[in-house]
Amino acid sequence: MTTVISILGGSLYRSIRRLPHAGDGNAVILCVPYRATAEKTGEDQTVSLDHDLRYATKAEWNAGVEQYEAQRRCTSQVSSPSNGVVAEITARSSAAQKIQLFRSLFRGRDDVYAYGFLSKKTGKVGYAPAAWHEWMTLPNGKRVPTPSDQRRCKPLTDQVLLDHFTKRDSQFHNVVGLYPLSKDSKVWFLAIDFDDDGWKEEIIVTKRVCENHGLHPIMERSRSGDGGHLWMFFSEEIEAAQARKMGTALLSEAAQKTHIRFRSYDRMFPNQDLLPSGGFGNLIALPLQRLSRDAGNSVFVDEQFNPYADQWAFLDSVQRITAQQVNAIATLASANTGPLGNLAKFDSPIPHAVGQKKETDKQAPTTGNGSLRTGSRTPTL
């Protein structure tokens, strides 16, 4: 007999009995926690009546069943992608395996990273390069930020990423900002940022143009929940200028083939062709940050904008783009004029085409208090 499973309060339950309700005649479901391992091994699933029993209305139970079945369908799609690759890394894999997978995709500067902080003045999240001795005391006793040329930046370690994935901090100190540009102005990925009204329609159009060129980008709902990132990962390091040319060509083609004005398009990451002298270039907030995930954001989504049930299995199925593909598409940008090709020809200006970012989770680094405080709860990755 097939076991019926429902999600109630974020946990799995199986029903053991339907009880008639004297008031309106609707059934009440008597259920207990479901243990898949016990079912597979034939272990006794005897429960403690004092602690494990739960009652649910028929409506609650049916809604939970639908949620569980939807997650199973998502997991099935991720585990058996169209390219025939079966995911080896899943939500049940070790933290070390997950971090290794993550670092193989979201590759940037390892010798420096940015951390978040909540501005007391604006209430918004800003970013600052993580460094030792971020503040110094002047002879007069005044405490000021240490000049950038005297700072020693902290490296992006596995522990920093683990905190990003698992810890809840209302001050956002554990949020990691990655600098994509290497010292020789190369990158391992291209991310296109969409924000505010119309972002869902425009990111889907751009994604489908990418797919017409044989690319397989993935979509992330951003940390704020009011926008998204379209990520494309490379099989080798690519010149930033060439990657951005590819992005320009794809955006221009998307605009050319549709009526969409691309008002939500904000910028590409990397945001520069060459590493700025004395700087790191623009940062991008990494996905899967724990506090944002609790709110359903900073996660990877399908074309209906539903999060994949197993985020790690989905990432393990990602297909990378070759240098030959980048170069072939980049050549299409040569006929375009203006900083965004055909996008610049629209009579309605693009709000942030010059990179003036209104949303703080992807802005250029700023100076802030460097004290790190992490949340008290450390859930699994």
Buried (B, 14 or more C-beta within 10 A) or exposed (E): EEEBBBBBEEEBBBBEEEEEEEEEEEBBBBBBBBBEEEEEEEEEBEBEEEEEEBEBEEEBBEBBBEBBBEBEEBBEBBBEBEEEEEBEBBBEBEBEBBBEBBBBBBBBBEEBBBBBBBEEEEEBBBBBBBBEEBEEEEEEEEEEBBEEEEBEBBEBEEEBBBBBBBBBBEBBBBBBBBBBBBEEBBBBBBBBBBBBEBBBBBBBBBBBBBEEBEBBBBBBBBBBEBBBBBBBBBBEBBBBBBBBBBBBBBBBBBBEEBEBBBBBBBBBBBBBBEBEEEBBBBBBBBBBBBBBBEEEBBBBBBEEEBBBBBBBBBBBBBBBBEBEBBBBBBEBBEEBEEEBBBBBEBEEEBBBBEBEBEBBBBBBBEBBBBEBEBBEEBEEB
